[in-house]
Amino acid sequence: MPPKSRDRKQSRNDTPREPKEFTEKVVFINRCAKVVKGGRRFSFSALIVCGDQKGKVGVGFGKANEVSEAIRKATDASKKRMVKISVKDNTIPHMVIGESGGGRVLLRPASPGTGVIAGGGVRAVIEAVGIRDVLAKSLGSSNHANVVHATIAALTQLRQKEEVFRLRGKTIRPKVDALPVVPASA
């Protein structure tokens, strides 16, 4: 028997894999049922957060008749909607509240070693950005999409001190250490 031609289809193992530049986290998968004459038809929606852990993050929502297809669509959508976030020393520069729909999220900077104190969708977004120390609290709706969008709204409000001074046309004075002690002459 002659060997099969591999011109039409390459096996999955032969394709070179590119290194993962983004981390993808599945926040929520919803199953929806439509009742038809023959029974129920199921469809799925997926909410995905994608980030590079260096200050960029995006969120995507995808719908399809299969879970894997919904996840793929959501991942593509999240990569298209990436935003740059201002991060300072593995935490955030200042406290901020973000709102989206009924969702409200409070984010506070934390000292090094605290870790990510957050749950659900907030944790997924913060870890995708690359923030390691932060305190978070979801104050409003518990709807996954609203919480994720509120977290991104909060993160996009963040500004570094240098950026605020530059926008206001001011200069940052250098930090003056304690004056040198001059020995008294005898």
ChimeraX attribute file (.defattr): number of C-alpha atoms within 10 A of each C-alpha:
attribute: neighborCount
match mode: 1-to-1
recipient: residues
	/A:1	3
	/A:2	4
	/A:3	5
	/A:4	6
	/A:5	8
	/A:6	8
	/A:7	6
	/A:8	5
	/A:9	7
	/A:10	10
	/A:11	7
	/A:12	8
	/A:13	7
	/A:14	7
	/A:15	8
	/A:16	7
	/A:17	8
	/A:18	6
	/A:19	6
	/A:20	8
	/A:21	10
	/A:22	17
	/A:23	16
	/A:24	22
	/A:25	19
	/A:26	16
	/A:27	19
	/A:28	17
	/A:29	18
	/A:30	11
	/A:31	13
	/A:32	12
	/A:33	11
	/A:34	9
	/A:35	9
	/A:36	8
	/A:37	6
	/A:38	6
	/A:39	9
	/A:40	11
	/A:41	12
	/A:42	13
	/A:43	16
	/A:44	19
	/A:45	23
	/A:46	24
	/A:47	26
	/A:48	31
	/A:49	30
	/A:50	30
	/A:51	27
	/A:52	18
	/A:53	18
	/A:54	16
	/A:55	20
	/A:56	21
	/A:57	28
	/A:58	26
	/A:59	27
	/A:60	23
	/A:61	21
	/A:62	21
	/A:63	21
	/A:64	17
	/A:65	14
	/A:66	13
	/A:67	18
	/A:68	14
	/A:69	16
	/A:70	21
	/A:71	26
	/A:72	18
	/A:73	20
	/A:74	25
	/A:75	24
	/A:76	17
	/A:77	20
	/A:78	23
	/A:79	20
	/A:80	13
	/A:81	13
	/A:82	18
	/A:83	17
	/A:84	14
	/A:85	21
	/A:86	18
	/A:87	20
	/A:88	14
	/A:89	11
	/A:90	20
	/A:91	23
	/A:92	24
	/A:93	17
	/A:94	16
	/A:95	17
	/A:96	19
	/A:97	20
	/A:98	22
	/A:99	20
	/A:100	19
	/A:101	13
	/A:102	13
	/A:103	21
	/A:104	23
	/A:105	25
	/A:106	19
	/A:107	23
	/A:108	17
	/A:109	19
	/A:110	21
	/A:111	13
	/A:112	12
	/A:113	10
	/A:114	13
	/A:115	15
	/A:116	18
	/A:117	17
	/A:118	18
	/A:119	12
	/A:120	14
	/A:121	26
	/A:122	26
	/A:123	20
	/A:124	22
	/A:125	30
	/A:126	29
	/A:127	21
	/A:128	23
	/A:129	29
	/A:130	20
	/A:131	24
	/A:132	20
	/A:133	21
	/A:134	23
	/A:135	19
	/A:136	22
	/A:137	16
	/A:138	21
	/A:139	15
	/A:140	17
	/A:141	15
	/A:142	15
	/A:143	13
	/A:144	17
	/A:145	21
	/A:146	20
	/A:147	27
	/A:148	31
	/A:149	23
	/A:150	26
	/A:151	30
	/A:152	24
	/A:153	18
	/A:154	21
	/A:155	26
	/A:156	15
	/A:157	14
	/A:158	17
	/A:159	16
	/A:160	13
	/A:161	11
	/A:162	11
	/A:163	10
	/A:164	11
	/A:165	12
	/A:166	11
	/A:167	8
	/A:168	8
	/A:169	8
	/A:170	10
	/A:171	9
	/A:172	9
	/A:173	6
	/A:174	6
	/A:175	6
	/A:176	6
	/A:177	6
	/A:178	6
	/A:179	6
	/A:180	6
	/A:181	6
	/A:182	6
	/A:183	6
	/A:184	5
	/A:185	4
	/A:186	3
